[in-house]
Amino acid sequence: MSGTKSDAATRGTAVHDLVEAWAQGRPTPVLAPELEGYGRAFDSFCHAWRPKALHSECVIVNRTHKYAGRLDLIAQLGGETWLIDFKTAKSVWADYGLQLAAYKNAEFFRLPKESNDPTLYPMPQVDKTGVVLLRPNGTFDFVQTDEPFEVFLALMRVHEWLKSK
């Protein structure tokens, strides 16, 4: 892959499709040859950590602070509930932790659209958040994040201010 934004989007979509299929107990999709390393990295993460999927690819909503997003995975790891984001970037950036802080502090979540369930459920209690960085060589890093929700909210206010100018 040449490293374009389009390549990154294609790679990200393929990895999210893989995670979602795994989490829902469906057969995992066959990845294009240039993406197979990311699939091996995901398999390695699953073998090492033995996650038990609770929810995947759910829309989260916070009505109080007026934001929404789509989480990758909520899973049990070692008796704790983790909110996990899968990335295929070169490294783990601080803003990934802010994204997870926002998701962790959502008020509601909706099951994936394939479920045909429009119900907003209360967001489950999440003990920890982390990023799984999948690499093309089949390896992964699992980095716990703990960014302050207040920083996410402050950045939202700055973003709104900039949009108003």
Summary of the structure (lengths in Angstrom):
residues: 165
radius of gyration: 16.1
end to end distance: 38.4
largest distance: 49.6
contacts: 467
relative contact order: 0.16
helix: 40%
strand: 27%
